[in-house]
Amino acid sequence: MLENRQIRFHIVSAFALFFTIAAPSSAQEQFRGDAPRPSSFLIDNLFFRKYFVDVGVRTVGSGPNDFSRFRERGKLYLSEEDAVRLALANNFQLNVERHGPLLAWWAVQREHWPFDPQLGFNFFWDRQKVPATSALAGGDSVTSISTNYSYFYSQAFPTGTELRLDFLGRRFQTSSFFATLVPAINTDFSFAFRQRLFEGFGRSGNLYRLRIARNNLEISRHEFERQLIEVISEVRNRYWDLVLARGEIEVKKRSLELAQRTLEENQIKLEVGVAPPLEVTRSEAELAARREELISAEYSYALAQDQLKRLISSYRDPRELSEEVEATSRPSVEPAPQEDFALLLKRALDQRPEMRQATLEIENRRRELEFSRSKLKPTLDLFASYSQHGLGGLRVLRDFSRGFANAPIIGFIPGGLGDSLDQLFSGDFFGYALGLELRIPLSNHEARAENAQALLAYRRAEMGRRALEQTIALELRAALTRLEMNLARLEAAEANVRLARETLDGEQARFEAGVSTTRQLIEAQRDLAAAESLELRARIDCIKSRVELEKALGVTLDEYNIEISDAINTNLR
């Protein structure tokens, strides 16, 4: 009966300790009004919540698709900058890329785990009844009940230091008549220290994963910046494609009007008998051809609308944005930069996010190389420990004058846990240890292979950066060449339009005077339409070449005063 009560006591004690730790911090957290909350007390508890509930993280939401301030008379009136701002808020690809820095930030948090402190509690209860094999066992059979508790706290530090604190308690009760303390209560306290002196010594090696994770966070931000520049450049190009498509419609409409005018004039000449029916037929055929050209231009314009809407909205179908986009920016052309190429290249190498990514990659490989050099060293650890001990319990006094077997009990000296703790903290019973532990891998294959790989990876990263510099220089050269070429094309196209218009005016006068044919007039009209299309395309190509030049220089975001932190935080909830 006594043993059963002891068993129940220890079980209840263990559960009481558990529920004391796990209890809600306030009645307000446990109840709402008079009704219990439906969720588990473990989830409600502030201490245990982090073990049972998903981490509260910021997420990326869809763009707001707010176009209200741009709507007017059933259309969306957008400047080039308006289109860029809308893409910054709504573009699907940018929302996907915004997850990168969030994931990298949590990767940094994860790398703190080697230095997280650990707190532990162990409970163990054991009852044994064994037959005696010797008279010294203290009876024909011996029953023992052991209850063990242990608490520990451990933590590692970036310097290569490890600390551990232990507190142990043991309650031991036996039926052996040789036992003088029944129950005997042992308490122990120990402090252990270990310091790595060769491999694993210092902050450099132990923090290298954390520092690499921090660099990776910066790399992810630069990767988002690179993707942002790509998207903005595409938005700008699609915007000017829309302007081009709209201009092509205007050119085709003017060409159609000229063909209609020519047909009407030939019909009048046919009526008065100064033109044969073939001239009217030729005019009608040309009018039909130009209507077909106008229809194609209108469909190209509709496709250009879809392409731009896809970039500036988060609708599944771009046609869900039903209003027509009306471009308000005029296609003005700026001259080519007059700076020396070397200065432009230096600017590009300073500004391009890819260069900053490459520099951080080299830094990561350098840290991995330093860590691999640390692992080449033998392991030499200094360790030390200190402990204190206590003992207490009910002391049983027996009369052994008539023999040792079943000596009668003549008295008790009270004692218990308090005596054990007093003795523990008195410092009368203690121990300490000091030592060195050396481990030398005789072949060291793994560490040497990792060192060789780290060295090669570091050199590859350096060479990759030089290759990237070459690529950037080539991209800058190409952008400058295209801009110069398109500026020259525009100058020639403007002259061609002027000459084609003068030629058409002359042919029109000759046609009206009856000295020119319909075919000659149609050719002059076609030449003017083609010249106007080429002039418009050359103008748009100049603007798109400027977009590519700004991208090659890495100054796209500066053109719109976009801060990368603000861009990343857009749509975060």
C-alpha positions as a printed Julia matrix, in Angstrom:
573×3 Matrix{Float64}:
   0.0     0.0      0.0
   2.86    2.33     0.86
   4.55    1.62    -2.48
   1.32    2.35    -4.4
   0.99    5.7     -2.67
   4.59    6.53    -3.57
   3.97    5.62    -7.18
   0.91    7.85    -7.37
   2.82   10.64    -5.64
   5.66   10.67    -8.19
   3.33   10.45   -11.19
   1.21   13.31    -9.9
   4.35   15.33    -9.14
   5.65   14.92   -12.69
   2.33   15.94   -14.25
   2.0    18.87   -11.87
   5.4    20.14   -12.95
   4.45   19.77   -16.63
   1.12   21.56   -16.28
   2.72   24.29   -14.2
   5.06   25.11   -17.08
   2.36   24.73   -19.7
  -0.38   26.66   -17.91
  -1.63   29.82   -19.66
  -0.03   32.99   -18.43
  -3.35   34.6    -17.54
  -7.0    33.74   -17.16
  -7.76   36.04   -20.06
  -5.69   33.84   -22.35
  -7.5    30.69   -21.19
 -11.05   31.98   -21.31
 -13.07   34.42   -23.33
 -15.92   35.48   -21.08
 -17.29   32.41   -19.29
 -16.82   29.92   -22.15
 -13.59   27.93   -22.59
 -11.73   28.57   -25.79
 -11.94   25.63   -28.2
  -8.2    25.53   -28.95
  -5.7    23.47   -26.96
  -4.09   24.93   -23.88
  -0.7    24.05   -25.44
  -1.48   26.25   -28.43
  -2.77   29.06   -26.18
   0.31   28.98   -23.98
   2.87   31.57   -24.95
   5.8    29.23   -24.23
   4.54   26.21   -26.13
   2.89   28.09   -28.98
   6.06   28.14   -31.05
   6.14   24.34   -31.06
   2.59   23.72   -32.31
   1.54   26.69   -34.45
   2.79   27.82   -37.86
   5.12   30.75   -37.76
   3.47   34.05   -38.53
   5.12   35.14   -41.77
   4.57   37.99   -44.13
   3.14   36.85   -47.44
   2.98   38.37   -50.89
  -0.5    39.26   -52.08
  -1.81   39.93   -55.57
  -1.7    43.42   -56.94
  -4.61   45.76   -56.2
  -5.4    46.37   -59.91
  -6.44   49.91   -59.08
  -6.82   51.81   -62.36
  -9.47   54.26   -61.18
  -7.35   57.41   -61.43
  -6.4    56.61   -65.02
  -9.95   56.01   -66.32
 -11.49   58.73   -68.41
 -14.19   58.52   -71.07
 -13.99   54.74   -71.22
 -10.22   54.58   -71.7
  -7.07   54.25   -69.61
  -4.78   57.2    -70.23
  -1.26   56.11   -69.27
   2.13   57.71   -69.55
   5.26   55.57   -69.71
   5.88   56.19   -66.0
   2.27   55.31   -65.15
   2.74   51.94   -66.85
   5.94   51.33   -64.88
   4.24   52.18   -61.57
   1.29   49.91   -62.34
   3.64   47.05   -63.17
   5.47   47.62   -59.89
   2.19   47.17   -58.03
   0.47   44.46   -60.08
   2.94   42.42   -62.13
   2.7    38.69   -61.41
   6.37   37.97   -62.09
   7.46   40.62   -59.6
   5.14   39.17   -56.96
   6.72   35.77   -57.55
  10.23   37.23   -57.23
   9.31   39.04   -53.98
   9.31   35.64   -52.27
  13.07   35.34   -52.82
  14.19   37.88   -50.18
  11.57   36.52   -47.74
  12.92   32.98   -48.1
  16.49   34.24   -47.77
  15.6    36.17   -44.6
  14.26   33.02   -42.95
  17.38   31.17   -44.11
  19.37   33.68   -42.03
  17.16   32.98   -39.01
  17.64   29.24   -39.48
  21.43   29.54   -39.26
  21.18   30.77   -35.66
  20.19   27.27   -34.56
  23.69   26.01   -33.55
  23.73   28.65   -30.82
  20.19   28.13   -29.56
  20.21   27.2    -25.86
  18.73   23.82   -24.94
  16.72   23.15   -21.8
  15.83   19.6    -20.84
  14.09   17.59   -18.15
  14.22   13.84   -17.65
  12.17   11.68   -15.32
  12.74    7.97   -14.73
  11.06    5.64   -12.22
  12.12    2.06   -11.67
  11.02   -0.71    -9.31
  12.91   -4.0     -9.03
  12.48   -7.06    -6.81
  15.33   -9.55    -7.12
  16.29  -12.69    -5.19
  19.35  -12.44    -3.0
  22.46  -14.34    -4.06
  24.45  -13.45    -0.96
  23.84  -12.9      2.72
  25.3    -9.46     2.18
  22.36   -8.53    -0.03
  20.38   -7.63     3.07
  17.55  -10.17     2.89
  16.22  -13.19     1.08
  15.02  -10.86    -1.64
  15.64   -7.17    -2.16
  13.06   -4.67    -3.43
  14.34   -1.33    -4.65
  12.49    1.69    -5.95
  14.45    4.39    -7.77
  13.09    7.76    -8.89
  15.4     9.96   -10.97
  15.0    13.55   -12.05
  17.46   15.53   -14.12
  17.49   19.04   -15.53
  20.05   20.43   -17.92
  20.87   23.62   -19.77
  23.38   23.66   -22.61
  24.55   26.24   -25.13
  27.23   26.6    -27.77
  28.88   29.93   -28.58
  30.45   31.29   -31.8
  33.91   31.22   -30.21
  33.89   27.4    -30.2
  32.88   27.25   -26.56
  30.3    24.83   -25.16
  28.72   25.09   -21.7
  26.44   22.68   -19.88
  24.72   22.87   -16.5
  23.18   19.76   -14.94
  21.1    19.24   -11.83
  20.28   15.65   -10.87
  18.11   14.23    -8.14
  17.67   10.6     -7.15
  15.42    9.06    -4.53
  16.39    5.47    -3.75
  14.5     3.17    -1.38
  15.44   -0.44    -0.68
  14.3    -3.25     1.59
  17.91   -4.29     2.32
  18.5    -4.16     6.08
  22.04   -2.95     5.43
  20.77    0.37     4.05
  21.18    3.2      6.55
  19.24    5.83     4.59
  15.74    4.77     3.6
  14.95    6.53     1.34
  18.33    7.95     0.28
  18.09   11.25    -1.59
  21.06   12.22    -3.74
  21.41   15.62    -5.4
  24.16   16.66    -7.76
  25.06   19.86    -9.55
  27.66   20.01   -12.31
  29.09   22.61   -14.65
  31.0    21.5    -17.77
  33.06   23.63   -20.13
  34.65   22.72   -23.47
  36.73   24.96   -25.72
  38.01   24.02   -29.16
  41.58   25.17   -29.66
  42.4    24.12   -33.24
  39.57   22.94   -35.52
  36.41   24.91   -34.74
  38.19   27.68   -32.83
  37.0    31.28   -33.2
  34.05   33.09   -34.67
  35.19   32.89   -38.28
  34.58   29.16   -38.68
  31.54   28.87   -36.46
  29.69   31.82   -37.97
  30.52   31.13   -41.6
  27.13   29.59   -42.42
  25.33   32.53   -40.83
  27.5    35.02   -42.71
  26.94   33.18   -45.98
  23.19   33.23   -45.32
  23.36   37.0    -44.77
  25.25   37.39   -48.04
  22.65   35.21   -49.73
  19.98   37.57   -48.43
  21.77   40.44   -50.16
  22.18   38.31   -53.28
  18.43   37.64   -53.3
  17.76   41.38   -53.04
  20.06   42.05   -55.99
  18.4    39.22   -57.9
  15.04   40.88   -57.29
  16.55   44.16   -58.48
  17.76   42.44   -61.66
  14.32   40.93   -62.28
  12.7    44.28   -61.56
  14.9    45.96   -64.18
  13.99   43.23   -66.65
  10.27   43.68   -66.04
  10.42   47.49   -66.18
  12.42   47.35   -69.41
   9.87   44.97   -70.9
   7.0    47.23   -69.8
   8.68   50.21   -71.44
   9.31   48.27   -74.64
   5.71   47.03   -74.77
   4.49   50.57   -74.09
   6.39   51.87   -77.11
   5.26   48.88   -79.16
   1.73   50.07   -78.4
   2.65   53.58   -79.54
   4.15   52.09   -82.7
   1.04   49.99   -83.37
  -1.17   53.04   -82.88
   1.03   55.09   -85.22
   0.85   52.32   -87.83
  -2.94   52.56   -87.73
  -2.75   56.3    -88.37
  -0.38   55.75   -91.29
  -2.67   53.11   -92.77
  -5.7    55.34   -92.32
  -4.02   58.22   -94.18
  -2.97   55.82   -96.92
  -6.55   54.52   -97.14
  -7.87   58.07   -97.41
  -5.49   58.79  -100.3
  -6.61   55.6   -102.07
 -10.26   56.57  -101.55
  -9.58   60.02  -102.97
  -7.83   58.54  -106.01
 -10.77   56.2   -106.64
 -13.25   59.05  -106.47
 -11.19   61.12  -108.9
 -10.96   58.21  -111.37
 -14.7    57.61  -111.12
 -15.31   61.25  -112.04
 -12.87   60.97  -114.96
 -14.62   57.79  -116.1
 -17.97   59.56  -116.06
 -16.66   62.42  -118.2
 -14.89   59.97  -120.5
 -11.27   60.99  -119.86
 -10.24   57.74  -118.05
 -10.7    54.12  -119.05
 -12.53   51.62  -116.72
  -9.18   49.89  -115.96
  -8.06   52.95  -113.98
 -11.13   52.67  -111.75
 -10.53   48.92  -111.29
  -6.91   49.52  -110.36
  -8.0    52.15  -107.82
 -10.6    49.8   -106.31
  -8.0    47.01  -105.98
  -5.6    49.36  -104.25
  -8.34   50.55  -101.9
  -9.1    46.93  -100.92
  -5.42   46.21  -100.32
  -5.08   49.21   -98.04
  -8.19   48.21   -96.08
  -6.56   44.82   -95.5
  -3.4    46.59   -94.28
  -5.49   48.7    -91.89
  -7.25   45.61   -90.51
  -3.87   43.92   -89.88
  -2.6    47.05   -88.14
  -5.71   47.14   -85.91
  -5.24   43.52   -84.88
  -1.55   44.19   -84.15
  -2.7    47.08   -81.98
  -5.07   44.76   -80.07
  -2.23   42.3    -79.45
   0.01   45.14   -78.25
  -2.78   46.15   -75.84
  -2.88   42.59   -74.44
   0.88   42.45   -74.01
   0.97   45.69   -72.05
  -2.09   44.83   -69.95
  -0.51   41.51   -69.0
   2.47   43.34   -67.54
   0.6    46.07   -65.67
  -2.22   43.97   -64.16
  -2.67   40.7    -62.29
  -5.74   39.57   -64.19
  -5.69   36.0    -65.49
  -6.96   37.23   -68.85
  -5.64   40.66   -69.95
  -9.02   41.37   -71.6
 -10.57   41.49   -68.11
  -9.14   44.98   -68.13
 -11.68   46.0    -70.71
 -10.73   49.64   -71.26
  -8.41   50.53   -74.12
  -5.0    51.83   -73.02
  -4.3    55.22   -74.54
  -0.58   56.08   -74.48
  -0.03   59.74   -73.55
   3.79   59.88   -73.71
   5.11   61.29   -76.97
   7.97   59.48   -78.74
  10.71   62.05   -78.18
  14.28   61.04   -79.04
  17.35   61.94   -76.99
  20.86   62.14   -78.43
  23.49   59.49   -77.72
  25.58   60.02   -74.56
  28.82   61.89   -75.14
  30.75   60.34   -72.26
  33.83   58.25   -72.9
  33.17   54.51   -73.09
  35.55   53.8    -70.21
  33.51   56.07   -67.92
  30.26   54.49   -69.05
  31.69   51.01   -68.43
  32.88   51.97   -64.96
  29.41   53.3    -64.22
  27.82   50.07   -65.45
  30.18   47.9    -63.36
  29.33   49.98   -60.29
  25.57   50.0    -60.89
  24.67   46.59   -62.29
  23.12   44.25   -59.66
  24.81   41.27   -61.33
  28.21   42.69   -60.37
  27.18   43.05   -56.75
  25.88   39.49   -56.82
  29.19   38.26   -58.22
  31.14   40.11   -55.54
  29.03   38.53   -52.8
  29.46   35.11   -54.4
  33.24   35.57   -54.2
  32.87   36.55   -50.54
  30.84   33.38   -49.88
  33.44   31.2    -51.57
  36.19   32.92   -49.56
  34.4    32.14   -46.3
  33.95   28.53   -47.36
  37.68   28.36   -48.13
  38.54   29.72   -44.67
  36.22   27.16   -43.08
  37.8    24.33   -45.06
  41.24   25.45   -43.84
  39.96   25.27   -40.27
  38.75   21.7    -40.83
  42.21   20.66   -42.01
  43.55   21.13   -38.47
  43.57   18.41   -35.83
  40.96   18.59   -33.09
  42.29   19.76   -29.75
  39.7    20.46   -27.06
  40.21   21.83   -23.58
  37.56   20.63   -21.17
  36.9    21.31   -17.52
  34.13   20.48   -15.11
  33.11   21.18   -11.56
  30.49   19.37    -9.49
  28.94   19.43    -6.01
  27.09   16.63    -4.26
  24.55   16.25    -1.51
  22.94   13.34     0.34
  19.99   13.2      2.69
  17.19   10.93     3.87
  15.67    9.17     6.82
  18.52    7.5      8.7
  17.63    4.1     10.14
  19.41    3.02    13.37
  19.77   -0.72    13.89
  21.24   -2.83    16.69
  23.88   -5.04    15.12
  25.18   -6.37    18.46
  23.29   -9.66    17.97
  24.36  -10.08    14.32
  23.94   -8.45    10.97
  20.99  -10.43     9.67
  17.65   -8.75    10.35
  19.11   -6.44    12.95
  16.28   -4.75    14.85
  15.53   -1.07    14.29
  16.19    0.93    17.46
  15.48    4.45    16.12
  15.33    7.0     13.32
  17.1    10.26    12.6
  14.83   12.49    10.52
  16.16   13.77     7.19
  15.11   14.37     3.62
  15.45   16.54     0.55
  16.26   19.65     2.56
  19.31   17.98     4.1
  20.48   16.83     0.69
  20.17   20.34    -0.76
  21.89   21.93     2.24
  24.77   19.54     1.79
  24.8    20.14    -1.97
  25.17   23.89    -1.68
  27.46   23.83     1.33
  30.35   22.96    -0.97
  31.71   20.33     1.4
  31.49   17.6     -1.22
  32.73   18.56    -4.64
  34.85   17.44    -7.56
  36.54   18.92   -10.56
  38.3    17.77   -13.7
  40.56   19.3    -16.3
  41.88   17.77   -19.48
  42.81   17.95   -23.13
  41.46   15.82   -25.94
  43.45   15.49   -29.15
  42.18   13.77   -32.31
  44.39   13.55   -35.4
  42.92   12.09   -38.6
  45.82   10.19   -40.16
  44.69   10.51   -43.79
  42.34   13.49   -43.55
  40.81   12.67   -46.96
  37.5    14.41   -46.35
  38.95   17.69   -45.08
  41.58   17.83   -47.82
  38.99   17.17   -50.54
  36.7    19.85   -49.15
  39.61   22.3    -49.03
  40.49   21.57   -52.67
  36.86   22.01   -53.75
  36.57   25.27   -51.82
  39.76   26.61   -53.42
  38.53   25.71   -56.91
  35.1    27.22   -56.22
  36.76   30.44   -55.04
  38.89   30.69   -58.18
  35.9    29.89   -60.38
  33.9    32.67   -58.71
  36.72   35.15   -59.39
  36.93   34.08   -63.02
  33.14   34.23   -63.3
  33.24   37.84   -62.17
  35.78   38.71   -64.87
  33.63   36.92   -67.46
  30.64   38.95   -66.27
  32.62   42.17   -66.71
  33.32   41.15   -70.3
  29.62   40.38   -70.88
  28.57   43.76   -69.45
  31.11   45.57   -71.62
  29.76   43.77   -74.7
  26.14   44.57   -73.76
  27.06   48.23   -73.3
  28.88   48.35   -76.63
  25.92   46.72   -78.35
  23.43   49.14   -76.75
  25.5    52.16   -77.78
  25.93   50.81   -81.32
  22.2    50.15   -81.71
  21.37   53.61   -80.41
  23.8    55.28   -82.85
  22.5    53.12   -85.7
  18.85   53.92   -84.95
  19.58   57.63   -84.62
  21.17   57.51   -88.08
  18.19   55.51   -89.37
  15.83   58.12   -87.97
  17.68   60.96   -89.65
  17.58   59.13   -92.99
  13.92   58.17   -92.51
  12.9    61.76   -91.81
  14.59   62.86   -95.04
  12.91   60.0    -96.89
   9.48   61.08   -95.59
  10.08   64.64   -96.7
  11.13   63.56  -100.19
   8.3    61.02  -100.49
   5.76   63.69   -99.55
   7.19   66.1   -102.14
   7.11   63.32  -104.75
   3.49   62.54  -103.95
   2.5    66.19  -104.17
   4.14   66.36  -107.62
   2.48   63.16  -108.82
  -0.87   64.36  -107.51
  -0.53   67.59  -109.48
   0.52   65.72  -112.6
  -2.38   63.26  -112.14
  -4.86   66.07  -111.84
  -3.35   67.65  -114.98
  -3.77   64.34  -116.8
  -0.06   63.75  -117.42
   0.38   60.96  -114.8
  -1.25   57.57  -114.48
  -3.1    55.99  -111.6
  -0.32   53.46  -111.2
   2.3    56.17  -110.76
   0.13   57.98  -108.22
  -0.52   54.75  -106.27
   3.21   54.01  -106.17
   3.9    57.51  -104.83
   1.22   57.03  -102.16
   2.68   53.66  -101.21
   6.18   55.12  -101.04
   4.97   57.82   -98.63
   3.15   55.3    -96.4
   6.2    53.06   -96.32
   8.47   56.05   -95.54
   6.18   57.18   -92.7
   6.11   53.63   -91.26
   9.89   53.42   -91.41
  10.27   56.84   -89.81
   7.9    55.89   -86.98
   9.64   52.55   -86.43
  13.07   54.2    -86.44
  11.85   56.71   -83.84
  10.46   53.96   -81.6
  13.62   51.9    -82.07
  15.66   54.91   -80.89
  13.57   55.06   -77.71
  13.85   51.28   -77.17
  17.61   51.52   -77.73
  17.7    54.11   -74.96
  15.8    51.65   -72.73
  18.4    48.97   -73.47
  21.25   51.42   -72.81
  19.82   52.34   -69.4
  19.44   48.64   -68.64
  23.04   47.99   -69.68
  24.2    50.85   -67.45
  22.07   49.61   -64.54
  20.32   52.97   -64.08
  16.75   51.95   -64.96
  15.51   52.27   -61.38
  17.2    55.66   -60.99
  15.18   56.98   -63.93
  11.99   56.46   -61.89
  13.42   57.02   -58.37
  12.53   53.46   -57.35
  14.0    52.3    -54.04
  14.64   48.58   -54.0
  13.42   48.2    -50.38
  10.12   49.86   -51.23
   9.78   47.68   -54.32
  10.37   44.49   -52.3
   7.86   45.49   -49.62
   5.12   46.26   -52.15
   2.16   43.87   -51.68
   3.66   42.32   -48.53
   1.01   41.56   -45.95
